[in-house]
Amino acid sequence: MCRMYAEQVPDRYALTTRRLRLNGQSTSIRLENTFWHILDDIAAAEGMTTPGFMSKLHAEVIELHGEPANFSSVLRCTCLIYLEQTATPSHAIAAE
């Protein structure tokens, strides 16, 4: 069972650091490559650049909840929410 997870290409979980500006502040964020790819997809779907999307998300999180303790975790969870929302439910496939 775990073999399909264990056999994944190591580049998927390799860490990459990107430098960007979040609401005017220069920072760097380190995430696994898979999360960067998903964030790039989300940004493109929103008609934004990835840094632009991340900056907007950061501003909205601050507005709603204050400064996040770990923005990288917010980004990872954002990716999971996106995947959950774009996934086709298994029961919908069976109904077709």
OpenMM code with the backbone's topology and positions (N, CA, C; nanometers):
from openmm import Vec3, app, unit

residues = "MET CYS ARG MET TYR ALA GLU GLN VAL PRO ASP ARG TYR ALA LEU THR THR ARG ARG LEU ARG LEU ASN GLY GLN SER THR SER ILE ARG LEU GLU ASN THR PHE TRP HIS ILE LEU ASP ASP ILE ALA ALA ALA GLU GLY MET THR THR PRO GLY PHE MET SER LYS LEU HIS ALA GLU VAL ILE GLU LEU HIS GLY GLU PRO ALA ASN PHE SER SER VAL LEU ARG CYS THR CYS LEU ILE TYR LEU GLU GLN THR ALA THR PRO SER HIS ALA ILE ALA ALA GLU".split()
positions = [
    Vec3(0.0808, -0.1194, 0.0000),
    Vec3(0.0000, 0.0000, 0.0000),
    Vec3(0.0856, 0.1264, 0.0000),
    Vec3(0.1844, 0.1337, 0.0838),
    Vec3(0.2672, 0.2548, 0.0922),
    Vec3(0.3638, 0.2671, -0.0250),
    Vec3(0.3794, 0.1626, -0.1008),
    Vec3(0.4774, 0.1627, -0.2086),
    Vec3(0.4520, 0.2739, -0.3104),
    Vec3(0.3260, 0.2980, -0.3442),
    Vec3(0.2974, 0.4021, -0.4430),
    Vec3(0.3395, 0.5396, -0.3917),
    Vec3(0.3367, 0.5593, -0.2609),
    Vec3(0.3837, 0.6850, -0.2031),
    Vec3(0.5354, 0.6867, -0.1927),
    Vec3(0.5914, 0.5740, -0.1567),
    Vec3(0.7364, 0.5641, -0.1397),
    Vec3(0.8096, 0.5768, -0.2728),
    Vec3(0.7458, 0.5342, -0.3809),
    Vec3(0.8108, 0.5352, -0.5121),
    Vec3(0.8018, 0.6692, -0.5842),
    Vec3(0.7408, 0.7698, -0.5222),
    Vec3(0.7286, 0.8974, -0.5912),
    Vec3(0.8668, 0.9561, -0.6211),
    Vec3(0.8732, 1.0333, -0.7252),
    Vec3(0.9970, 1.0958, -0.7685),
    Vec3(1.0414, 1.1972, -0.6617),
    Vec3(1.1649, 1.1877, -0.6146),
    Vec3(1.2113, 1.2780, -0.5079),
    Vec3(1.1986, 1.4271, -0.5408),
    Vec3(1.1976, 1.4640, -0.6677),
    Vec3(1.1831, 1.6046, -0.7039),
    Vec3(1.0489, 1.6612, -0.6564),
    Vec3(0.9472, 1.5757, -0.6413),
    Vec3(0.8158, 1.6216, -0.5939),
    Vec3(0.8244, 1.6815, -0.4544),
    Vec3(0.9062, 1.6229, -0.3686),
    Vec3(0.9136, 1.6708, -0.2303),
    Vec3(1.0423, 1.7468, -0.1985),
    Vec3(1.1223, 1.7707, -0.3013),
    Vec3(1.2412, 1.8557, -0.2818),
    Vec3(1.1949, 1.9971, -0.2495),
    Vec3(1.2680, 2.0629, -0.1623),
    Vec3(1.2333, 2.1988, -0.1207),
    Vec3(1.2930, 2.3029, -0.2147),
    Vec3(1.2147, 2.4050, -0.2435),
    Vec3(1.2594, 2.5179, -0.3237),
    Vec3(1.2226, 2.6456, -0.2489),
    Vec3(1.3160, 2.7379, -0.2449),
    Vec3(1.2922, 2.8676, -0.1819),
    Vec3(1.2722, 2.9716, -0.2909),
    Vec3(1.1655, 3.0481, -0.2778),
    Vec3(1.1393, 3.1582, -0.3698),
    Vec3(1.1387, 3.2881, -0.2904),
    Vec3(1.2033, 3.3888, -0.3484),
    Vec3(1.2026, 3.5223, -0.2875),
    Vec3(1.0900, 3.6010, -0.3522),
    Vec3(1.0153, 3.6752, -0.2699),
    Vec3(0.9054, 3.7549, -0.3212),
    Vec3(0.8709, 3.8649, -0.2229),
    Vec3(0.7786, 3.9492, -0.2643),
    Vec3(0.7306, 4.0561, -0.1770),
    Vec3(0.5880, 4.0213, -0.1358),
    Vec3(0.5645, 4.0242, -0.0057),
    Vec3(0.4295, 4.0075, 0.0467),
    Vec3(0.3870, 4.1426, 0.1021),
    Vec3(0.2954, 4.2050, 0.0321),
    Vec3(0.2448, 4.3357, 0.0739),
    Vec3(0.3573, 4.4342, 0.1017),
    Vec3(0.4527, 4.4393, 0.0090),
    Vec3(0.5619, 4.5352, 0.0172),
    Vec3(0.6827, 4.4898, 0.0961),
    Vec3(0.6733, 4.3783, 0.1667),
    Vec3(0.7849, 4.3280, 0.2469),
    Vec3(0.8569, 4.2173, 0.1708),
    Vec3(0.9874, 4.2295, 0.1586),
    Vec3(1.0675, 4.1259, 0.0934),
    Vec3(1.0814, 4.0070, 0.1878),
    Vec3(1.0566, 3.8888, 0.1354),
    Vec3(1.0655, 3.7674, 0.2165),
    Vec3(1.1020, 3.6493, 0.1270),
    Vec3(1.1267, 3.5372, 0.1869),
    Vec3(1.1474, 3.4148, 0.1112),
    Vec3(1.0622, 3.3054, 0.1744),
    Vec3(1.0107, 3.2194, 0.0891),
    Vec3(0.9249, 3.1102, 0.1343),
    Vec3(0.9807, 2.9808, 0.0775),
    Vec3(0.9881, 2.8817, 0.1634),
    Vec3(1.0424, 2.7514, 0.1259),
    Vec3(0.9312, 2.6478, 0.1333),
    Vec3(0.9030, 2.5862, 0.0186),
    Vec3(0.7997, 2.4834, 0.0082),
    Vec3(0.8484, 2.3689, -0.0796),
    Vec3(0.7817, 2.2568, -0.0677),
    Vec3(0.8084, 2.1439, -0.1559),
    Vec3(0.7628, 2.1811, -0.2973),
    Vec3(0.8329, 2.1279, -0.3971),
    Vec3(0.8034, 2.1614, -0.5373),
    Vec3(0.6576, 2.1362, -0.5741),
    Vec3(0.5998, 2.0297, -0.5227),
    Vec3(0.4600, 1.9999, -0.5539),
    Vec3(0.3687, 2.1143, -0.5131),
    Vec3(0.3934, 2.1726, -0.3956),
    Vec3(0.3105, 2.2843, -0.3513),
    Vec3(0.3316, 2.4068, -0.4389),
    Vec3(0.4549, 2.4316, -0.4835),
    Vec3(0.4790, 2.5448, -0.5735),
    Vec3(0.4007, 2.5268, -0.7034),
    Vec3(0.3973, 2.4053, -0.7554),
    Vec3(0.3235, 2.3804, -0.8801),
    Vec3(0.1745, 2.4073, -0.8607),
    Vec3(0.1210, 2.3639, -0.7482),
    Vec3(-0.0212, 2.3868, -0.7211),
    Vec3(-0.0489, 2.5362, -0.7039),
    Vec3(0.0363, 2.6063, -0.6317),
    Vec3(0.0188, 2.7513, -0.6153),
    Vec3(0.0251, 2.8233, -0.7493),
    Vec3(0.1150, 2.7796, -0.8372),
    Vec3(0.1219, 2.8380, -0.9718),
    Vec3(-0.0104, 2.8162, -1.0458),
    Vec3(-0.0692, 2.6969, -1.0309),
    Vec3(-0.1981, 2.6658, -1.0950),
    Vec3(-0.3103, 2.7522, -1.0383),
    Vec3(-0.3126, 2.7658, -0.9056),
    Vec3(-0.4161, 2.8485, -0.8418),
    Vec3(-0.4058, 2.9925, -0.8918),
    Vec3(-0.2854, 3.0464, -0.8907),
    Vec3(-0.2645, 3.1850, -0.9344),
    Vec3(-0.3094, 3.2030, -1.0791),
    Vec3(-0.2713, 3.1101, -1.1652),
    Vec3(-0.3105, 3.1188, -1.3064),
    Vec3(-0.4624, 3.1140, -1.3208),
    Vec3(-0.5281, 3.0282, -1.2438),
    Vec3(-0.6743, 3.0181, -1.2479),
    Vec3(-0.7403, 3.1476, -1.2014),
    Vec3(-0.6740, 3.2209, -1.1135),
    Vec3(-0.7247, 3.3487, -1.0643),
    Vec3(-0.6821, 3.4660, -1.1525),
    Vec3(-0.6024, 3.4375, -1.2574),
    Vec3(-0.5555, 3.5430, -1.3468),
    Vec3(-0.4501, 3.6315, -1.2828),
    Vec3(-0.3702, 3.5717, -1.1936),
    Vec3(-0.2693, 3.6473, -1.1201),
    Vec3(-0.1342, 3.5782, -1.1325),
    Vec3(-0.0306, 3.6516, -1.0944),
    Vec3(0.0997, 3.5881, -1.0788),
    Vec3(0.0984, 3.5150, -0.9445),
    Vec3(0.1901, 3.4216, -0.9279),
    Vec3(0.1978, 3.3503, -0.8004),
    Vec3(0.2309, 3.4457, -0.6854),
    Vec3(0.3304, 3.5341, -0.6999),
    Vec3(0.3547, 3.6288, -0.5907),
    Vec3(0.2347, 3.7195, -0.5629),
    Vec3(0.1648, 3.7608, -0.6677),
    Vec3(0.0468, 3.8450, -0.6500),
    Vec3(-0.0632, 3.7729, -0.5739),
    Vec3(-0.0858, 3.6462, -0.6086),
    Vec3(-0.1859, 3.5665, -0.5374),
    Vec3(-0.1468, 3.5485, -0.3915),
    Vec3(-0.0198, 3.5161, -0.3680),
    Vec3(0.0259, 3.4938, -0.2311),
    Vec3(0.0158, 3.6213, -0.1482),
    Vec3(0.0459, 3.7349, -0.2081),
    Vec3(0.0375, 3.8618, -0.1379),
    Vec3(-0.1071, 3.8936, -0.1013),
    Vec3(-0.1988, 3.8686, -0.1941),
    Vec3(-0.3408, 3.8924, -0.1671),
    Vec3(-0.3905, 3.7989, -0.0579),
    Vec3(-0.3524, 3.6716, -0.0660),
    Vec3(-0.3911, 3.5749, 0.0367),
    Vec3(-0.3385, 3.6176, 0.1734),
    Vec3(-0.2130, 3.6573, 0.1781),
    Vec3(-0.1514, 3.7006, 0.3035),
    Vec3(-0.2281, 3.8188, 0.3633),
    Vec3(-0.2621, 3.9167, 0.2804),
    Vec3(-0.3359, 4.0344, 0.3277),
    Vec3(-0.4735, 3.9954, 0.3816),
    Vec3(-0.5406, 3.9030, 0.3136),
    Vec3(-0.6736, 3.8611, 0.3578),
    Vec3(-0.6665, 3.7801, 0.4876),
    Vec3(-0.5640, 3.6973, 0.5020),
    Vec3(-0.5468, 3.6222, 0.6266),
    Vec3(-0.5248, 3.7191, 0.7422),
    Vec3(-0.4400, 3.8186, 0.7214),
    Vec3(-0.4148, 3.9189, 0.8264),
    Vec3(-0.5442, 3.9909, 0.8624),
    Vec3(-0.6211, 4.0274, 0.7614),
    Vec3(-0.7477, 4.0976, 0.7849),
    Vec3(-0.8449, 4.0129, 0.8679),
    Vec3(-0.8510, 3.8845, 0.8383),
    Vec3(-0.9469, 3.7959, 0.9054),
    Vec3(-0.8979, 3.7425, 1.0405),
    Vec3(-0.7670, 3.7107, 1.0492),
    Vec3(-0.7169, 3.6380, 1.1661),
    Vec3(-0.5927, 3.6991, 1.2298),
    Vec3(-0.5390, 3.8043, 1.1745),
    Vec3(-0.4126, 3.8584, 1.2222),
    Vec3(-0.2962, 3.7871, 1.1543),
    Vec3(-0.1766, 3.8297, 1.1861),
    Vec3(-0.0548, 3.7726, 1.1240),
    Vec3(-0.0465, 3.6223, 1.1521),
    Vec3(-0.0351, 3.5412, 1.0468),
    Vec3(-0.0252, 3.3967, 1.0697),
    Vec3(0.1092, 3.3592, 1.1306),
    Vec3(0.1077, 3.2636, 1.2211),
    Vec3(0.2307, 3.2175, 1.2850),
    Vec3(0.3221, 3.1493, 1.1838),
    Vec3(0.2617, 3.0832, 1.0834),
    Vec3(0.3401, 3.0103, 0.9841),
    Vec3(0.2686, 3.0209, 0.8493),
    Vec3(0.3081, 3.1183, 0.7683),
    Vec3(0.2425, 3.1397, 0.6396),
    Vec3(0.2659, 3.0232, 0.5436),
    Vec3(0.3785, 2.9542, 0.5557),
    Vec3(0.4026, 2.8364, 0.4714),
    Vec3(0.2956, 2.7299, 0.4958),
    Vec3(0.2539, 2.7147, 0.6206),
    Vec3(0.1473, 2.6192, 0.6517),
    Vec3(0.0146, 2.6642, 0.5906),
    Vec3(-0.0110, 2.7945, 0.5932),
    Vec3(-0.1312, 2.8481, 0.5289),
    Vec3(-0.1288, 2.8124, 0.3801),
    Vec3(-0.0133, 2.8268, 0.3171),
    Vec3(-0.0016, 2.7966, 0.1743),
    Vec3(-0.0243, 2.6481, 0.1462),
    Vec3(0.0319, 2.5616, 0.2285),
    Vec3(0.0111, 2.4172, 0.2085),
    Vec3(-0.1365, 2.3813, 0.2228),
    Vec3(-0.2008, 2.4362, 0.3251),
    Vec3(-0.3435, 2.4083, 0.3445),
    Vec3(-0.4279, 2.4679, 0.2326),
    Vec3(-0.3870, 2.5825, 0.1795),
    Vec3(-0.4543, 2.6420, 0.0640),
    Vec3(-0.4508, 2.5450, -0.0540),
    Vec3(-0.3361, 2.4832, -0.0745),
    Vec3(-0.3227, 2.3846, -0.1824),
    Vec3(-0.4170, 2.2670, -0.1611),
    Vec3(-0.4280, 2.2202, -0.0378),
    Vec3(-0.5175, 2.1084, -0.0079),
    Vec3(-0.6634, 2.1456, -0.0321),
    Vec3(-0.7019, 2.2656, 0.0091),
    Vec3(-0.8392, 2.3123, -0.0156),
    Vec3(-0.8664, 2.3177, -0.1652),
    Vec3(-0.7710, 2.3715, -0.2406),
    Vec3(-0.7853, 2.3795, -0.3860),
    Vec3(-0.8037, 2.2402, -0.4467),
    Vec3(-0.7219, 2.1456, -0.4045),
    Vec3(-0.7323, 2.0093, -0.4569),
    Vec3(-0.8652, 1.9450, -0.4190),
    Vec3(-0.9109, 1.9693, -0.2968),
    Vec3(-1.0404, 1.9151, -0.2531),
    Vec3(-1.1539, 1.9724, -0.3375),
    Vec3(-1.1464, 2.1009, -0.3684),
    Vec3(-1.2529, 2.1660, -0.4442),
    Vec3(-1.2520, 2.1291, -0.5917),
    Vec3(-1.1359, 2.0941, -0.6448),
    Vec3(-1.1276, 2.0631, -0.7877),
    Vec3(-1.1343, 1.9136, -0.8158),
    Vec3(-1.1316, 1.8321, -0.7113),
    Vec3(-1.1372, 1.6867, -0.7302),
    Vec3(-1.2788, 1.6451, -0.7690),
    Vec3(-1.2868, 1.5448, -0.8535),
    Vec3(-1.4157, 1.4885, -0.8903),
    Vec3(-1.4521, 1.3838, -0.7856),
    Vec3(-1.5650, 1.4004, -0.7189),
    Vec3(-1.6046, 1.3009, -0.6193),
    Vec3(-1.6208, 1.1625, -0.6828),
    Vec3(-1.5774, 1.0614, -0.6134),
    Vec3(-1.5825, 0.9256, -0.6684),
    Vec3(-1.7258, 0.8825, -0.6991),
    Vec3(-1.8232, 0.9273, -0.6206),
    Vec3(-1.9610, 0.8885, -0.6467),
    Vec3(-2.0152, 0.9528, -0.7747),
    Vec3(-1.9613, 1.0685, -0.8137),
    Vec3(-2.0032, 1.1342, -0.9383),
    Vec3(-1.9554, 1.0552, -1.0591),
    Vec3(-1.8372, 0.9970, -1.0483),
    Vec3(-1.7839, 0.9161, -1.1581),
    Vec3(-1.8697, 0.7903, -1.1753),
    Vec3(-1.9068, 0.7273, -1.0640),
    Vec3(-1.9863, 0.6048, -1.0694),
    Vec3(-2.1256, 0.6322, -1.1270),
    Vec3(-2.1783, 0.7529, -1.1066),
    Vec3(-2.3125, 0.7865, -1.1532),
    Vec3(-2.3186, 0.8099, -1.3026),
    Vec3(-2.2071, 0.8338, -1.3669),
    Vec3(-2.2069, 0.8644, -1.5106),
    Vec3(-2.2295, 0.7443, -1.5954),
] * unit.nanometer
topology = app.Topology()
chain = topology.addChain("A")
for resn in residues:
    res = topology.addResidue(resn, chain)
    for name in ("N", "CA", "C"):
        topology.addAtom(name, app.Element.getBySymbol(name[0]), res)
